[in-house]
Every structure is written in C-alpha cells, then in structure tokens.
Amino acid sequence: MSVLEPACVEREFAELSRFRTAFYGCLSTRADAFFELTDALLCADGPVRTPVELSLTAEHRRGYGSLYGALNHGRLDTDQLRDLLASLPLPRFDGRLVLTVDVSPWLRSDAACAPERLFCHVHGRSRQAAQIIPGWPYSFVAALTPDRTSWTQVLDVVRLGPADDAAAVTAHQLRSVAERLITVGQWQPGDRDMLIVMDAGYDVMRLAWLLRDLPVELVGRLRSDRNLRLPKPPRVHDPRGGGPPRHGKEFRLAHPQTWPKPSVITVNDTPRYGTAEAQAWDRLHPRLQQRSAWIDHDNELPVIEGTLIRLNVDHLPRDREAPPVWLWSSATGATPDDVDFIWSSYLRRFDLEHTFRLFKQSLGWARPRMRDPHAADRWTWLVVVAHTQLRLAAPLTIDQRKPWEKATRPGTALTPTRVRRGFRHLRPHLPCPARVPKPSRAGPGRPPGSKNRHPATHQDVGKTIKRPSTLYERDRARP
C-alpha cells in the first residue's frame, strides 16, 4: 500500500500517529489490552456482533479473558482523553465552530440486574411506533462538518444517571467542552461565537441562560404549540400608575394572526428541499414562571431574548410533505446572512444520526451484554476513540470497494465503513505502543460442582429523585 509515498499526506499521517501515542498515554490499568481491543475494533471484518469475537483477530494478541478484564477493571483518564479530542483539527463553517448535542440510548431491556437504567423513549419506523424501553442514555457532543457527509467529530460523551437533572448535566457538559476548546486554542478572542445546535428535546432557553457567560450561541428547535412574548413596548405615562410591563404581546406559533411583520425574510433555492423561505422575528422570549426548572431561582426571573425563525421548504427528500420548522437562537439582531447560516447549520445536525448508526450497526457499541454501567462507559470511550481514528485515517486510506458497490466520486471523502475496511492495511505503518503479552495459562475457575452463592440483585428502573414542580411541593418537601 502506497499511503506513505505522497508528500501531501505526511501531516495527516503524523496527526494520526500522534493521536495513537497520546491515547495510549491516557490508559493506566490494563493499557495494553485496551489498546489492542481498539485496534481489533478497527480491523475486524464486518460489523461487530459481540466483543469476545474481537479476541480472534490478528490485531488482538491476548486471550478473551484480558478483553473482559480490561472492560471490567481497567482504567482510562477520561479528562485527559477529552483534552486530546479537543486538540485535534476540527471542521469549521467559514472559520466558525458548529457543535451539536444529542442523546442516544443503549437499550438493556433484558438486563434486570444492571443498575442505573432509565426509561428511554425510542422511536420506531414511524412516530406512532414509539416505545419506552429500559436502557442507559448517553449524551454526545460532536463537531459538525459543513459538507453533506456522515462524518462528525465526537468531543465528549456522558451517561445520564437516575439522579441526574438532564438539563443541568447537559449544561455542565457543554460548558466543559467550550472551556476545553478555548483552553487548547480552538477559539480565540475575536472569533465568532461557537454555534451549538440541538433538537426539540432540550430547553434551549434555559441552557442559553446557564451558558450566558461563554462565547456560544445556542440554536434549538421549538414545538409548534409554544407561546412566546414580543419585546416590551415603549413606556408611556399612565395616570393610574403602576410599573412598566416586562413583556410584550403574545406570539403564538400555531396562530398566524398573532404574528407581527417579520424583521428578516430570506428565500433560497436548495437542491434537496426546493425553495426554502425563512422568516425571523427579533427579541422574542418566553414568559417564565417559578416552577419546574426555575423553581429554585431566588431572584427575579430573567427575560431571555433571542431570534425566532420559521423555516418553510417545498418538500423533503423523496417528495415527502414538509411541515414548517421553528428555531430559536440565543443571539439577537440577526442579519439575513445570519438567519441563513442558522437554519443551514441546524440541518447539518442530522449528520450525528449517521454517527449513531455507525456506532451501533458497524462498531457494535450497544452489542455487549455488560452488567456494570462503568464497564459500559469504558467500552463507549473505546468506540469514540476508534471513530476518531477512522476520521483521521480518511485521507490516508485507499478505497477497498467491493465489485457491487458504487465508486466514490473524485474529491469526495470515503464513508466511515470504507475507511474501516482499509484500516487494516494502514495499521502496520502506524505506531503500536502496546507491549507483547507475557505467556500465561488459564486460571482454575470455579471448582466443578460448586454453585454461585452470591446471586446478582435485581435493580429497579427509573428516576430515584423526584424534583418538585411547584412552590407548594417544594415548601412541603423542606424540613
């Protein structure tokens, strides 16, 4: 394989080699088994059905016992690994970083003895086929690419526990990612704010308030039945007295008669969606109440203003009907170029779904039947590291196309599956800091005829803490 001959790939090769060496430095206990398991994950033929089959590959020189020993008892420095991922070259939209956050569940419906499981909302092939299945939900933060591709760069992953507040955990996760990017120099003073896009499952306005001290702009999708408020009108003298109003008239997303004239209107022709028309209204905000997420807010409730965008396209791919999409941005005073950038960046958020599909179908992220959630966390990080190596190896890999597959168009990046197919030919040229295994023999195991006298405990599923939603419930819960 002539991957080392062209001089234009030397920098990419050096970056991949540096990442592999630095990744080995993030491992402590059972580091060699961790590293070889990651290489086996990258070089396996076809989708990963079960982790134990990875021990049969040539890249995994140890027994299958070391594989499970590393997942159950190994140690890796996740903070150092997060710093390493943030220091890699990241894709940008005209020099601007665009991040996304989303949750993907690791379903464990038949693991009655696995602790810290939650009820995960899972959609089938249609919205009417939604189900509630026990599992471990994981929150991923990734950097998006401006092109239409299935590549993303995962920067962080956190498992949501039964006692966690999802919004608080997401805010802390986004804050840590943004601060790491600033620390390593990915964002510098004078650059445009980092854009973070998210779907309708997040309270984007609360997250914007919690992250208001960071150079970030949050964009989230709103439900079509939400009600917002227009900016407060100018103060006029009222002989009856009273304080000035804090909110303007009501803006009901489902009732066009409540909409004033938009401040910005843009029309663009797109190859996939036909004509895309975007209408924007400036300084719209919700009218908050001291309940649920804001129940512990001691001071006066804030007025969180932003830009409301209504995107309407002719059709979805395959001529499907396209309902209008409502977006809310934490930035105010948006120009026509800003509005087009916001909704086009939001559409790139769906590239993360391709990453989840690759994790589950090709890399076997949700395949292991682990009981310990901490072992699942270690396996998740190994999958993220394997995916990162695939992204770094994309310009170095020669397409190993099968006869019945379509050829890749010139100038188009290979898909992650095809890069993984050629990674085995690239691996001999890369550094491998893992040491040669020492000869050993199998342990005695459980004596024949003995029984397991320590059965596993059945674990409950769901939240363990019920948070008050009203002031009455909060006052009653206090001693």
BELJODA-V399260 format. One record per residue. RES is the residue in one small letter. PHI is phi in degrees with one decimal (none if undefined). OMEGA is omega in whole degrees, -180 to 180 (999 if undefined). D_CENTER is the distance of its C-alpha to the mean C-alpha in Angstrom with 2 decimals. Layout:
BEGIN
res;phi;omega;d_center
RES;PHI;OMEGA;D_CENTER
RES;PHI;OMEGA;D_CENTER
END
This chain:
BEGIN
res;phi;omega;d_center
m;none;-173;34.53
s;-101.2;-178;34.96
v;-77.8;-177;31.55
l;-96.1;-175;33.31
e;-76.7;-177;35.98
p;-66.0;-180;34.49
a;-73.3;-177;34.34
c;-73.7;-177;31.38
v;-103.6;-178;28.99
e;-64.3;-179;30.23
r;-66.6;178;27.61
e;-64.2;179;24.73
f;-66.1;178;26.55
a;-65.8;179;27.07
e;-67.4;178;23.40
l;-65.4;178;22.43
s;-64.8;178;25.37
r;-63.4;-179;24.46
f;-65.4;-180;20.94
r;-64.1;179;22.50
t;-68.0;179;25.11
a;-68.7;177;22.84
f;-63.5;177;20.61
y;-63.5;177;23.89
g;-70.3;177;24.70
c;-80.7;-177;21.68
l;-99.6;179;23.29
s;-122.8;179;26.29
t;-73.7;-179;27.54
r;57.6;-177;27.76
a;-65.3;-178;26.24
d;-65.0;179;28.09
a;-65.9;177;26.98
f;-61.0;-175;23.28
f;-67.0;-180;23.78
e;-69.4;176;25.82
l;-65.6;177;23.44
t;-65.7;178;20.67
d;-65.4;177;23.32
a;-65.1;177;24.41
l;-63.9;-179;20.95
l;-79.4;-172;21.04
c;-104.3;-179;24.66
a;-67.0;178;25.05
d;-84.7;177;26.67
g;82.0;-179;24.66
p;-65.8;179;21.90
v;-81.8;179;21.66
r;-89.5;178;23.50
t;-154.0;-177;23.93
p;-63.0;-175;23.43
v;-64.8;178;27.18
e;-69.6;177;27.93
l;-66.9;179;26.16
s;-70.7;179;29.09
l;-88.6;179;31.41
t;-74.9;-179;30.04
a;-68.6;-179;32.10
e;-74.2;179;29.35
h;-99.9;-174;29.27
r;-89.4;-177;32.69
r;-107.1;179;32.52
g;-79.0;-179;33.16
y;-69.2;178;30.80
g;-66.1;178;31.62
s;-68.1;179;30.00
l;-63.9;179;26.75
y;-71.6;176;26.57
g;-64.2;178;28.09
a;-68.7;-179;25.30
l;-68.8;-176;22.58
n;-88.2;-173;24.71
h;-130.0;-180;26.32
g;-75.5;-180;24.69
r;-136.1;173;23.16
l;-140.0;-178;20.61
d;-81.2;-177;19.94
t;-70.6;178;16.23
d;-65.4;177;17.03
q;-66.1;178;18.83
l;-68.9;175;16.15
r;-63.3;177;13.61
d;-63.3;179;16.50
l;-65.8;179;17.06
l;-66.0;180;13.67
a;-71.0;-179;14.07
s;-84.3;-179;17.62
l;-73.8;174;17.01
p;-61.8;-176;17.88
l;-111.1;176;15.02
p;-69.0;-177;15.40
r;-138.0;176;16.78
f;-102.0;-177;18.07
d;54.2;179;21.73
g;86.1;-177;21.02
r;-112.1;178;18.25
l;-78.5;176;14.70
v;-124.8;-179;12.12
l;-112.7;175;8.54
t;-142.0;178;5.97
v;-133.4;179;4.01
d;-159.7;-178;4.30
v;-113.5;174;6.31
s;-128.4;-176;8.02
p;-90.1;168;11.50
w;-100.5;-171;13.74
l;-74.5;177;16.96
r;-136.3;-176;20.08
s;-70.9;-176;22.71
d;-101.5;-178;25.62
a;-98.7;-177;24.86
a;-67.8;-178;27.21
c;-98.3;179;27.53
a;-85.1;-178;23.86
p;-81.6;172;23.21
e;62.6;175;20.41
r;-88.5;178;19.39
l;-124.8;175;18.35
f;-81.7;-176;19.05
c;-103.6;179;16.07
h;-85.1;-175;16.54
v;-122.1;177;16.43
h;-95.9;173;17.68
g;-88.0;179;20.22
r;-74.8;177;21.53
s;-143.5;-179;22.48
r;-66.8;-180;21.74
q;-78.9;-177;24.91
a;-101.8;-180;23.72
a;-69.1;-179;21.17
q;-137.3;174;21.51
i;-113.0;-173;20.80
i;-126.3;177;20.28
p;-65.3;179;20.02
g;-179.4;177;17.15
w;-107.4;177;14.60
p;-82.4;179;11.35
y;-119.2;178;8.37
s;-100.2;-178;5.65
f;-110.3;171;2.64
v;-119.6;-176;3.45
a;-138.6;173;5.05
a;-92.4;-177;8.59
l;-94.9;177;10.09
t;-108.0;-178;13.64
p;-72.8;-178;16.53
d;-84.9;175;18.05
r;-78.9;-174;17.63
t;-151.4;177;16.09
s;-99.8;-179;13.68
w;-92.3;169;12.63
t;-137.9;177;9.48
q;-117.3;180;9.32
v;-72.6;-177;6.75
l;-107.9;-176;8.09
d;-161.1;176;7.41
v;-147.1;-178;7.01
v;-137.6;176;9.32
r;-90.1;179;11.36
l;-85.3;-178;12.77
g;-98.7;-178;16.55
p;-64.1;-178;19.49
a;-97.5;-175;20.64
d;-90.5;167;17.49
d;-89.3;-172;17.17
a;-58.3;-180;13.68
a;-66.9;179;14.17
a;-66.7;178;15.65
v;-65.5;179;13.02
t;-64.8;179;10.28
a;-63.1;179;12.97
h;-66.0;179;13.79
q;-66.0;178;10.38
l;-65.5;179;10.22
r;-64.6;-179;13.90
s;-64.8;179;13.78
v;-65.8;-180;11.44
a;-63.5;-180;13.78
e;-66.9;177;16.79
r;-66.3;179;16.07
l;-63.4;177;15.76
i;-70.4;-178;19.01
t;-65.5;-178;20.66
v;-83.2;176;20.27
g;90.2;176;21.47
q;-68.9;174;18.59
w;-124.6;-180;19.62
q;-127.4;178;23.31
p;-55.9;-175;25.62
g;104.3;177;26.59
d;-76.6;175;23.34
r;-69.3;-179;21.69
d;-60.4;175;19.09
m;-66.4;-179;15.44
l;-99.7;179;13.93
i;-120.3;-179;10.75
v;-107.7;-178;10.31
m;-152.2;-176;9.27
d;-91.4;-172;11.09
a;-71.9;-179;14.21
g;-75.7;-178;13.03
y;-109.2;173;12.59
d;-85.0;-173;15.75
v;-64.0;-178;15.14
m;-73.4;176;18.71
r;-68.0;178;18.57
l;-63.7;177;15.49
a;-63.0;178;17.53
w;-71.2;-179;20.45
l;-71.5;-178;18.83
l;-109.2;-174;17.50
r;-67.7;-179;20.69
d;-90.1;-179;21.96
l;-107.1;178;19.26
p;-79.3;-179;19.42
v;-130.6;173;16.44
e;-121.2;-177;16.69
l;-101.4;177;14.51
v;-129.8;-180;14.62
g;-137.7;178;14.05
r;-86.8;179;15.75
l;-110.6;173;18.77
r;-68.6;-177;20.75
s;-76.7;178;24.04
d;-106.4;-179;26.13
r;-76.6;175;25.12
n;-122.8;178;27.94
l;-118.0;-179;27.72
r;-125.4;175;30.50
l;-77.4;178;32.10
p;-60.1;-179;33.14
k;-65.1;-178;36.17
p;-72.2;177;39.46
p;-60.5;-177;41.90
r;-76.5;176;44.04
v;-122.8;-179;47.57
h;-71.4;178;50.51
d;-120.4;-179;51.04
p;-59.8;-179;54.49
r;-77.9;179;53.15
g;83.2;-179;50.92
g;99.0;-180;47.46
g;-81.1;179;44.32
p;-70.5;179;42.28
p;-70.2;178;39.52
r;-96.3;-176;35.91
h;-133.5;175;34.49
g;-90.8;-179;35.64
k;-69.4;-178;36.08
e;-79.5;177;33.64
f;-114.8;-178;31.26
r;-100.5;-174;30.52
l;-63.9;-177;27.99
a;-89.4;-177;29.90
h;-125.7;-178;33.32
p;-61.0;-179;34.05
q;-68.4;178;37.28
t;-92.9;-178;35.43
w;-88.6;171;33.75
p;-79.1;179;35.57
k;-67.4;-179;35.82
p;-66.4;179;32.49
s;-80.3;-180;32.47
v;-138.4;174;30.71
i;-133.7;178;30.95
t;-128.4;178;29.62
v;-133.2;-178;30.30
n;-136.1;175;28.83
d;-99.2;-179;29.46
t;-116.3;-180;26.50
p;-72.9;-176;27.08
r;-101.4;-173;24.69
y;-117.4;-177;25.14
g;74.3;179;28.66
t;-77.5;179;29.53
a;-112.0;179;26.73
e;-109.8;-179;28.19
a;-120.7;175;26.35
q;-116.1;-176;28.10
a;-129.7;175;27.12
w;-122.6;-173;28.65
d;-93.7;171;28.55
r;61.4;172;28.29
l;-89.2;-174;27.34
h;-148.7;175;26.24
p;-85.2;173;26.11
r;-94.4;-174;29.06
l;-78.4;174;27.71
q;-127.4;-177;29.58
q;-81.6;177;29.85
r;-156.3;-180;28.27
s;54.5;-174;25.06
a;-68.3;-176;22.50
w;-103.6;-174;25.34
i;-73.0;-179;27.97
d;-97.1;178;28.12
h;-79.7;-173;28.35
d;-79.0;-177;31.89
n;-81.4;178;32.64
e;-65.5;-178;32.91
l;-62.4;-175;29.83
p;-77.5;172;28.27
v;-107.2;-174;28.28
i;-99.4;-177;24.83
e;-94.5;179;25.65
g;-161.6;-180;23.58
t;-107.2;177;23.90
l;-97.4;-177;23.79
i;-124.9;174;23.33
r;-112.1;-178;24.54
l;-105.5;180;23.59
n;-131.2;180;25.95
v;-117.9;-177;26.15
d;-67.7;-175;28.92
h;-160.7;172;27.10
l;-92.5;176;23.96
p;-55.6;-176;24.11
r;65.0;173;26.99
d;56.3;175;28.79
r;-84.8;-180;26.91
e;-69.0;-175;27.52
a;-116.3;174;25.13
p;-72.9;179;25.07
p;-65.7;-179;24.48
v;-114.8;179;21.10
w;-104.1;178;21.16
l;-121.8;177;18.90
w;-128.0;178;19.38
s;-111.8;-179;18.97
s;-75.7;178;19.81
a;-92.6;178;22.15
t;-112.4;180;25.72
g;68.4;-177;28.37
a;-72.2;175;26.28
t;-90.1;176;28.33
p;-56.3;178;28.32
d;-66.1;178;26.39
d;-64.9;-180;23.72
v;-64.1;178;23.47
d;-64.1;179;23.13
f;-67.3;-177;20.47
i;-66.7;-175;18.38
w;-74.2;176;18.56
s;-70.0;176;18.26
s;-69.5;178;15.03
y;-63.7;179;13.69
l;-64.5;178;14.78
r;-73.1;179;12.74
r;-60.6;-177;9.51
f;-72.0;174;10.61
d;-64.1;178;10.36
l;-65.1;177;6.86
e;-63.3;176;9.12
h;-65.8;177;11.36
t;-65.3;177;9.16
f;-61.5;179;8.86
r;-64.4;176;12.54
l;-64.1;179;13.40
f;-57.9;-172;12.07
k;-84.8;-174;14.13
q;-91.3;-177;17.08
s;-103.5;-177;17.86
l;-87.4;174;16.57
g;66.4;-177;17.36
w;-61.0;-176;14.42
a;-96.2;-179;15.77
r;-79.8;-176;19.34
p;-61.7;177;20.76
r;-100.2;-177;22.76
m;-89.7;178;22.23
r;-94.5;-178;23.72
d;-84.2;178;22.46
p;-65.6;178;18.88
h;-69.6;173;19.09
a;-66.2;176;19.91
a;-65.2;176;16.83
d;-63.8;180;14.81
r;-65.1;178;16.84
w;-64.2;178;16.37
t;-63.0;179;12.57
w;-66.5;177;12.96
l;-65.1;177;15.59
v;-65.5;178;13.51
v;-63.7;179;11.00
v;-65.3;178;14.30
a;-63.0;179;15.86
h;-65.5;178;13.31
t;-65.0;177;13.77
q;-65.2;176;17.49
l;-63.4;179;17.44
r;-65.4;179;16.07
l;-71.2;-179;18.78
a;-88.4;-177;21.34
a;-58.5;179;20.93
p;-74.4;-177;23.83
l;-99.3;-171;25.92
t;-95.8;174;25.91
i;-90.2;-176;28.66
d;-66.1;176;27.89
q;-99.1;-174;29.20
r;-77.8;173;29.66
k;-79.8;-173;31.33
p;-58.8;-176;34.44
w;-92.4;180;33.09
e;-93.5;179;29.84
k;-73.7;177;29.74
a;-75.6;179;30.13
t;-74.1;180;27.46
r;-66.0;179;28.65
p;-58.8;-180;29.79
g;84.4;179;27.36
t;-102.8;-180;24.31
a;-71.1;177;21.76
l;-67.5;176;21.79
t;-72.7;179;19.15
p;-58.3;-180;17.20
t;-66.0;180;19.63
r;-72.7;175;22.63
v;-65.1;178;21.56
r;-64.7;179;21.24
r;-65.6;179;24.66
g;-98.6;-177;26.21
f;-67.7;-179;24.61
r;-62.4;178;27.53
h;-75.6;179;29.98
l;-86.2;-173;28.17
r;-59.8;-180;27.79
p;-59.3;180;31.55
h;-89.9;-177;31.40
l;-99.8;178;28.56
p;-67.9;178;29.24
c;-131.5;-175;29.00
p;-74.4;-179;29.65
a;-66.2;-178;29.74
r;-82.3;179;33.34
v;-69.7;-179;35.56
p;-67.9;177;35.66
k;-83.1;179;38.89
p;-66.0;180;41.12
s;-153.1;178;41.03
r;-129.8;-177;41.93
a;-66.1;178;40.34
g;-73.1;-177;40.78
p;-69.7;-178;43.23
g;73.1;180;40.74
r;-76.1;179;41.98
p;-59.3;-180;45.76
p;-61.2;179;46.99
g;87.1;180;47.87
s;-80.8;-179;45.91
k;-114.9;177;43.52
n;-77.8;-178;40.28
r;-95.1;180;41.46
h;-129.6;-179;38.05
p;-66.8;180;36.17
a;-70.5;-179;32.57
t;-85.9;176;32.08
h;-73.8;-175;30.53
q;-107.2;176;27.56
d;-76.7;-178;26.92
v;-114.4;175;23.76
g;119.8;-179;22.27
k;-67.6;177;22.14
t;-104.7;-180;24.77
i;-127.3;176;25.09
k;-102.3;-178;26.20
r;-89.1;-180;25.76
p;-67.4;179;28.52
s;-105.5;179;27.91
t;-132.1;178;31.28
l;-64.7;179;33.60
y;-64.3;179;36.09
e;-67.3;179;33.76
r;-67.0;-179;32.76
d;-68.3;178;36.45
r;-69.4;-178;37.43
a;-75.7;180;34.90
r;-74.7;180;36.26
p;-71.1;999;39.21
END
